[in-house]
Amino acid sequence: METQQSKTKGEELAEAIMARCFHPSLIGPEAWEGYVFSDMEIRIKESTDLYGAVLWPSVRPPTYASKQTISCWAPPPANRKPVFPQQAMVLCHFLETNRDQHNLTDKNVIELGAGTGLVSIVSSLLGAKVTSTDLPDLLGNLQYNVTRNTKGRCKYIPLVTELTWGQGVEQRFPRATHRFDYILAADVVYAHPYLEELMDTFDHLCQENTQILWAMRFRLDRENSFVERFRRRFHLEELYDLPSLSIKLYRAWRRDKMTEDRGGAAA
């Protein structure tokens, strides 16, 4: 009975999160998805020539999807790794609905693997000083989306900049001058060969008072084992478990810097 109740709550939460997404009623020359966060409409454009900047609406049609959503849904080609906006939506929903515990106003925030920019945009709308990062080839489309959706709307202008995990991170983000309150990440763990570099990047950027908020879709054992290795360096707390989306949301903080008591107080 208790398991059934938890499952129902998870499905209700997943439905509320997915309801924040809308799609164009007519197919036009520019592919985009729409979202509503912070009482504002956000439009995210994809870049069809770069797999890291491609949107695949909802990835799979959830059981509660509207007829409009299903009519817009199409599976990704087998030879492309798509951006999965569901993880980003889960993280954005949490940030917006938990501002009493995680108030981003005037906080220094960095997003890893920003993709098409939704998390960076919502964080900016919530008052954060955002550094939005990804690979060099993705920055043009990322900058377009961030500028389009934050110009004249935010207290701080977001910074879009290059960050290749494990390459020159210490030089680009020296710990003495780059102190982040939050590290945000959505769908950065999947079947790519740079998981150790990602771990090292988390380790470098996460300082004594830094919190990591990370949304992850569970897929293969190799990717799931990343979580266990992550626990060796960081305390890890599960915030959301959404089986219908195969997504979990975590909060993390350093094992060697922040005490258990401090981590519990921040929850």
C-alpha positions in Angstrom: 0.0 0.0 0.0 2.8 2.4 0.9 4.7 1.5 -2.3 1.5 2.2 -4.3 1.0 5.6 -2.7 4.6 6.5 -3.3 4.3 5.5 -7.0 1.1 7.6 -7.3 2.9 10.6 -5.9 5.8 10.1 -8.3 3.5 9.9 -11.2 1.6 13.0 -10.2 4.8 14.9 -9.8 6.1 13.7 -13.2 2.8 14.8 -14.8 3.0 18.3 -13.2 6.6 18.6 -14.5 5.8 17.5 -18.0 2.8 19.9 -18.1 5.2 22.8 -18.2 6.2 21.9 -21.8 4.3 22.9 -24.9 5.0 22.5 -28.6 4.2 24.5 -31.7 0.8 23.8 -33.1 2.2 24.1 -36.6 5.5 22.8 -37.9 7.6 25.8 -39.1 11.2 26.3 -40.4 12.6 26.6 -36.9 12.4 23.6 -34.5 11.6 24.6 -30.9 10.0 23.6 -27.7 8.2 25.8 -25.2 8.3 25.8 -21.4 6.7 27.8 -18.7 8.8 28.5 -15.6 8.9 31.5 -13.3 5.6 32.6 -14.8 7.4 33.2 -18.2 7.2 31.5 -21.5 10.6 30.1 -22.7 11.3 29.0 -26.2 14.2 26.7 -26.9 15.6 26.4 -30.4 17.4 23.3 -31.5 20.5 23.2 -33.8 19.9 20.3 -36.2 23.5 20.0 -37.2 24.9 19.4 -33.7 23.7 16.4 -31.7 24.3 18.1 -28.3 21.8 20.9 -29.3 19.0 18.7 -30.7 15.6 18.6 -29.0 13.5 15.5 -29.1 10.2 16.5 -27.6 9.6 14.4 -24.4 11.9 11.7 -25.8 9.1 9.2 -25.4 5.4 10.0 -25.1 4.4 9.6 -21.5 1.2 7.8 -20.7 -0.4 11.0 -19.6 0.6 13.0 -22.7 -1.9 15.2 -24.3 -3.0 14.6 -27.9 -1.1 17.7 -29.0 2.1 16.3 -27.3 1.7 12.9 -29.0 1.1 14.5 -32.4 4.4 16.4 -32.1 6.4 13.4 -30.8 8.9 11.5 -32.9 11.7 9.2 -31.8 15.3 10.3 -32.3 17.3 8.8 -35.1 19.4 5.8 -34.0 22.7 7.5 -35.0 22.1 10.6 -32.7 22.5 11.2 -29.0 19.7 13.7 -28.3 19.4 16.2 -25.5 16.8 14.9 -23.1 14.8 17.9 -21.9 13.0 15.8 -19.3 16.0 15.9 -16.9 16.3 19.6 -17.4 12.6 20.1 -16.7 12.8 18.0 -13.5 15.7 20.2 -12.2 14.0 23.4 -13.2 10.7 22.4 -11.5 12.6 21.6 -8.3 14.4 25.0 -8.4 11.2 26.9 -8.9 9.2 25.0 -6.3 11.8 24.8 -3.6 13.0 28.4 -3.4 12.6 28.5 0.4 15.4 25.9 0.8 17.3 26.7 -2.4 16.9 30.4 -3.2 19.1 31.2 -6.2 18.8 35.0 -5.8 22.3 36.5 -6.0 23.9 33.1 -5.9 26.8 32.1 -8.1 25.7 29.2 -10.3 27.4 27.1 -12.9 25.7 24.6 -15.2 27.7 21.7 -16.7 26.7 20.5 -20.1 24.0 23.2 -20.6 23.0 21.9 -24.1 20.2 24.1 -25.3 20.1 26.1 -22.1 16.9 25.5 -20.3 18.4 25.1 -16.8 20.6 28.1 -17.2 17.7 30.2 -18.4 15.4 29.3 -15.5 18.2 29.8 -13.0 18.8 33.3 -14.4 15.0 34.1 -14.2 15.2 33.0 -10.6 17.8 35.6 -9.9 21.1 33.7 -10.1 24.4 34.8 -11.5 24.7 32.1 -14.0 27.8 30.7 -15.9 26.4 28.4 -18.6 29.0 25.9 -20.0 29.3 23.4 -22.8 31.5 22.3 -25.6 32.8 24.9 -28.1 30.6 23.7 -31.0 27.4 24.1 -28.9 28.0 27.7 -27.7 26.4 29.5 -30.6 23.0 27.9 -30.2 23.3 28.0 -26.4 24.1 31.7 -26.5 21.1 32.3 -28.8 18.7 30.5 -26.5 20.0 32.1 -23.3 20.0 35.6 -24.8 16.6 35.2 -26.4 14.9 34.1 -23.1 16.8 36.3 -20.5 17.3 39.6 -22.2 15.5 42.3 -20.2 14.1 39.7 -17.8 16.9 39.0 -15.4 18.9 40.7 -12.7 22.2 39.4 -14.0 23.3 38.7 -17.6 24.2 35.0 -17.9 27.7 34.2 -19.0 27.9 31.5 -21.8 31.4 30.0 -22.0 33.3 26.9 -23.0 34.0 24.1 -20.6 35.4 20.8 -21.8 35.4 18.4 -18.9 38.9 17.6 -17.7 40.6 20.0 -20.0 42.0 23.2 -18.6 39.4 23.4 -15.9 41.8 24.7 -13.2 43.1 27.4 -15.6 39.6 28.5 -16.7 38.0 28.3 -13.3 40.7 28.8 -10.6 39.4 27.9 -7.2 40.6 31.0 -5.5 38.5 33.3 -7.7 35.6 31.1 -8.9 33.5 30.0 -6.0 30.1 28.6 -6.9 27.1 28.3 -4.6 25.5 25.7 -6.9 26.6 23.3 -9.6 23.7 22.3 -11.8 23.7 19.4 -14.2 21.0 17.6 -16.2 21.7 14.5 -18.3 25.5 14.7 -18.1 25.9 11.0 -17.4 25.3 8.7 -20.4 27.3 6.5 -22.7 30.2 8.8 -23.4 33.9 8.1 -22.7 34.5 11.2 -20.4 32.8 10.1 -17.2 36.1 10.3 -15.2 36.7 13.8 -16.6 33.2 14.8 -15.5 33.9 13.4 -12.0 37.1 15.5 -11.8 35.3 18.6 -13.0 32.7 18.2 -10.3 35.5 17.7 -7.8 37.4 20.8 -8.9 34.3 23.1 -9.0 32.7 21.9 -5.8 34.1 23.7 -2.8 33.3 23.9 0.9 29.9 25.7 0.6 29.0 24.4 -2.9 25.9 22.2 -3.5 25.4 20.1 -6.5 21.9 19.6 -8.0 22.0 16.8 -10.6 19.2 15.2 -12.6 20.0 11.8 -14.1 18.1 9.3 -16.3 19.0 5.7 -15.4 19.9 3.6 -18.5 22.8 1.2 -18.5 24.9 -0.4 -15.7 28.0 1.5 -16.8 26.3 4.8 -16.4 24.6 3.8 -13.2 27.9 2.8 -11.6 28.9 6.4 -11.9 26.6 7.1 -9.0 28.5 4.7 -6.7 31.8 6.2 -7.6 30.4 9.6 -7.1 29.4 8.7 -3.5 33.1 8.1 -2.7 33.8 11.8 -3.1 30.5 13.4 -2.2 27.6 13.0 0.2 24.5 12.2 -1.9 20.9 12.8 -1.1 18.0 11.7 -3.3 15.5 14.5 -3.8 13.1 13.0 -6.4 12.6 9.5 -7.7 10.4 9.5 -10.8 10.1 5.9 -12.1 7.7 6.8 -14.8 10.5 9.0 -16.3 13.4 6.8 -15.2 14.9 10.0 -13.6 16.3 10.7 -10.2 17.3 14.1 -8.8 20.2 14.3 -6.4 21.7 16.9 -4.1 25.4 16.5 -3.2 28.2 18.2 -1.3 31.8 17.4 -0.6 32.7 14.6 1.8 36.0 16.2 2.8 34.8 19.7 3.2 31.2 19.8 4.4 30.1 18.0 7.6 27.1 15.7 7.9 25.5 18.3 10.1 25.9 21.1 7.7 24.6 18.9 4.8 21.5 18.1 6.9 20.9 21.7 7.8 20.9 22.7 4.1 18.3 20.1 3.2 
